[in-house]
Amino acid sequence: MLKVIIAEDDPAMRIVLKRVLNEIPGLEVTGEAENGRQLVGMVEETKPDIVFVDVDMPEMNGIEASKEIFDINPKIFIIFATAFDNYTHEAFQVYAFDYLVKPFKLNRIRQTMERIKALKAGNETNGSLESVTTRISQDNKKLVISSNDTTTFVNTQDIILITREERKTVIYTTQGTVKVSETLNQLEQQLNTGNFFRCHKGYIINADMVKQMLPYGNKTYMVNLVNTKETALMTHEKAREYRIRYGLP
């Protein structure tokens, strides 16, 4: 069952959306937010799969709320639902899966949900380590992770992808997962070899681990990688850069 949160300051519009979504098999509306700040709190607490976001909301607008949501979980499906079509560019800058303009066409909502249901796959990973600082060894072959009196060494060739989850940076490796406090930007600067590629605001991938790229929503690809069920996202713009960098057709 996919969990959905509706963020909309108009109570009547929330009722309409909730009625339509609850009629779709496999979906459950688990929360309703009246403003962007409340939405971010609900996402942290309930971990939904899908969020419907109105752009024009009090306290924090939908665009700003979505940026925070992507720092919690970049794989949440964000669907902007608004009366204005002039926010499209800003919406897709935060990798919205879809953009719906009021008054909604109910068939369009159903089609979007069916696309998400077809794409969605549950992923489980084992093993994690909280850490404080990281650095690259002098030979650039190991990521050195220090936490209190413990030092962990991760072979860079074993790193599959790096992403953000619940405001932490998570490194997926062939040996398990490691959580670190550094941002993706900081790790991107450390992992400055040719194998690591920043494919999305929320992902760094090891190019040697890429298995397949599939269309995924608007202006985005889903990247399947070897040695993991976890997937990454890649924008169309980054896909062009990726092909040029690695000499792909």
N, C-alpha and C positions, 0 to 999 in steps of 0.2 A: 504494500500500500504506500503510495507516494504522498508525503505530507506537504500541504500547501498553506502559505500565509497570505492573506490579502491585506495590503496597506493602502488605505483609501480614507480620506477625511469626510466623505459624503456617505452617511449611513444607508441611504437608499441604494447607492451604487454598490456598496458592500453586499447588500441583500441580493441584488441581481447576480453579481459574480458568484457568490456562495451557492445560490440555487443552481446555476449552470454547472459549476465545478462538481458539486455533490451528485449530479446526475451522471457523471462520467465514471465508469467502473475503474477501480484501481486508484482513485484519488480520495483524499480526505482533507477538508479544510480544518486545520488544527489551531488557527489563530487569526485574529483580526486586529490590525493596528490602525490608530487614528492619525499618527504622525510618524515621521522618519526616525526619531529617537526611540520611540516605542518599538518600531519594527526591528531595529538593530538589537535591542534587548531580547526580543522574542526569538530572533534567529540564533543568538548565543545560547538561549535556554532550551529551545525545542528542536534545533537542527533540522529545519525543513529541507525538502528537495527542491521546491518551487516557490517563488515569491512573485506575486502580482504587485507592482509598485506604481502608484500615481506619482507623477513628477512634481506637481504643485501641492505640497503638504506643509503644514506648520512645523515649527521647531527645527526640522531638518528636511530639506527637500529630497525627492526620490533619487536624484543623481548622487548627492552626497551620501545618502544612506547606502546606496549600492556600492560605493567605493569602500565603505567600512565592511559591508557584507563580504566583499571579495577578499578582504584581509582575514575574515573568519573562515570562509570556505569558497574558493574560486570556482567550485563546480556546482554551486547552487544555480538553478535555472532562473534567471531574472527576466521577467516580462513586464515591460513598461505599458501601463494602461492609462491613457491621458486624453484630455480633450484637445490637446494641442499637438500639431505635427512638426513644430519648429524645434523640438528637442531631439530629433532623430540622431543627429551627429553626436551630441553629448551622450546619448543613451548607448550607442554602439562603441563609444570610447571606453565605456566600462563593461563592454562585452555582453550587452543584453542579448538574450536568446531571441526575443521578438519584441515588436513595438506595435501596440494596438491603439487605435484612435477611437474615442467615443463619438457617437454611439456605437457600441460593439456589435459586430456581426457574430452571432452565436456559433455559426458553423466554423468561423475562423478560430475562435477559442478552442473548439473541440479538435480541430485539425492540429493546432499547436500542441495541445495536450497529448494527442496520439503520437506526434513526432517525438516528444519528450519520453513517453513511455517506451517507444521503440529504441531510443538511444540509451536510456537509463540502465545501468548495470551496477549491482552492489559489489563492493570491493572490500576485502578484509586483509589487514596486514598484521604481522606479529612482531613483538619486540620493540622497545623504545628506550631512549636514554635522555633524561633531562641534562642539559649542559649549559655552560656559561660562555665560553669563548672558543673560537676556532682560528686556525691558521693553516697555511700550506707549508709542508716540509720543504727543506732547501732543494730537494731534488724534484719538487713539484709532483711527486707521485702519491703523497699521502695528505689527507686532511686530518689535522691534529686537533682533537676536541678535548678541552680541559674543563672539568667540573669538580670543584673542591680539590680533593687530593687524588682524583682519578683522571687519567689521561687515556683517551681512546683514539686509535689510529684507524682511519678509513682509507683504503686504497681508492684513489680517485677513479681508477678504471672500473671499480665495482659500483660506482654511483650510477643510478638509473635516471632519477629525476629529483628535483627539489621544488617544493611548493609551500604554500601557506595554509595552515589549518589552525583555527581557533587562535589567531593572532600569534602563532608560533611558526617558525620555519622548520619544515620536516624534510629530512634527507632520506630518500628511499634507495636502499642498496640491495645488492644480491644477498646480503647477510641479514637484512632486517631494516628497521627504521631508526633514525636518530633525530631528536628534536634539539634545536639550537636557538639561541636568542638573537643571532644576527639576522638582518634583513636579507631579502633576496639580492638587493643591490650590493650589499657588502660581500656576499658570497660570490656574486657574479664577478666582482673585481678580483677576488682571490683565485677563482677558477678561470683564469684567463688563457687557458690552452685552447687549441683548435677544436677539441671534442665537445666542449660545453656551449650550449646555444640558448639564449634567452628568447623563447618562442612566444611569450605571452607575459603580460604584467604579473601573473601569478605562477609562472613556471620557468624553470631552467631544466633542460634535458641534456642527456649524454647522447650525442649524435650517433655513437656506435650502437646504441640500444634501440634506435628507432626501427620499428617493424612495418608500420602502415599508417597512412594518413587518410582520414575519411571526412567528408563534409559533415559539419556539425553546427546547425543554426546559421545565423546570418554572419557572413564574413569570418567564419571560424572553421578550423578543422579539429577533429579529435585525433590524437596521436596515440597509437598502440605501441607498446614497447616490449622488448623481450625480458624475460625473467621476472615479470610482475603482471598482475591483473590491473594494477593502477594505470590510469591514462592521464595524458596531459592535453592542454588546449593550445592551438597555434592559430594566430590570426592570418588572414590572407596575405597581408603585407609582410609578415615575418616568414610566411611560406615561400614567397618569392626570394627573400634574402637568403633563406636556408638553401634553396636550390642553387642559387648563384655561388654561395660560399663553398658548397660541397660538390659542385660540378654535376648537378643532377638535371635531367631534362625537364 
